[in-house]
Amino acid sequence: MGLSVGFKIAPGLSVRASGRGIRTSAGPRVARVHVGGGSSTLSSGFGPFTASTTSSGNRKNKRPAKRTGSSRSRTVSNAELTLGATVLAFDVLSSAMERRAEKKFTETKQAEQTLLNVHREKFPTATRQIVKPIRSGWRGLWRITAAAQLAAARLQEVEDKDWARLSSHDQYTVIRVVDDAFADNASVSTCIDAGTDGADNFVTLVITYPGSEIAGGYIRDPKSKTLRARSSAEQAAFYKDAIASTVIATVQEAFAVAPSATQARVIVLRNDKRVLRAAKPGAIYAAVFDRVMMERNWKRTNPADVVFTASDLRIDEPALGPLKTLSASQHPDLEEIARQVGAAISG
């Protein structure tokens, strides 16, 4: 009996070396092709039973096969060959789909982490601006002219007046400054009102957020380590976490550029899809935030713990379900804001 050594080099692919040469096996056990060692064969088997056939011509000195147990040798039918090829095709396509899922998971992972960490961004606090006169010169000789000093002084007066209005929480100045700060935000945000209510200087902020489709995607199962699509409950949790991060970032930015504001009233709108009609903005969240409650270490604080326990909270949240659009009859003020924002966006 000759020495035979075999080893596996890839899923579905193995090599066996013996005195007759090298043989390579490819394909699942149900339909496996053997190449080398003097001939090529295809075997097809289910459970303990295996049938094989030789794909090359007759060999010399062929010995009769020994039968052991229930194993039997016979000619493979066309149906079995087709089944083997089909199973092999399924295996190849499954591997390709797994590679595509892995690629998609890698691409979306970073984007999802960005959505969940918007609140960690640092926003510089607004301060009084100092206007410096422009220096002019020729051949390396720089100096400040009387005209430059006069122009700088006039600009400083304008800046000081604007700073005074911002510091005193002037309605139109605050709205303009906050809106300018929101201009580069990923989510459409705007300041629709500012004023004083008792001891509070407030700003009213509206955030238009995408739908729950952003929560679709793959996650890696902690037990099997394989990729799978998020469940409905996991999508709802991700969506709320993403909204919470954006709400905190929006409030922080408003407080940074409007130093006189002590309270932020936040409304989150979502464009709800409708059958055969254009999408309609609807309120899905509303709450009030004080400046003091925003002064915390956000690297160690979960935004959702703050956003979904804030003052005057208004949400319609089924158990483990997505945020639903708030009832127009129960929240007519939010419905009116959503209508006006929708008209401004479409108009």
Secondary structure, DSSP 4 states (H G I P E B T S, - for coil): ----EEEEEETTEEEEEETTEEEEEES-TTEEEEEETT--EEEEEETTEEEEEE-S-PPTTPPPPPP-TT----PPPHHHHHHHHHHHHHHHHHHHHHHHHHHHHHHHHHHHHHHHTGGG---PPP----PPPPPEEETTEEE--HHHHHHHHHHHHHHHHHHHHHHTT-HHHHHHHHHHHHTT-SSEEEEEEEEEETTEEEEEEEEEE--GGGG-SEEE-TTT--EEEPPHHHHHHHHHHHHHHHHHHHHHHHHHH-TT--EEEEEEEEEEEETTEEEEEEEEEEEEEETGGG-S-TTSS-HHHHHTT-EEEE-B--TT-PPBPPPTTT-HHHHHHHHHHHHHHH-
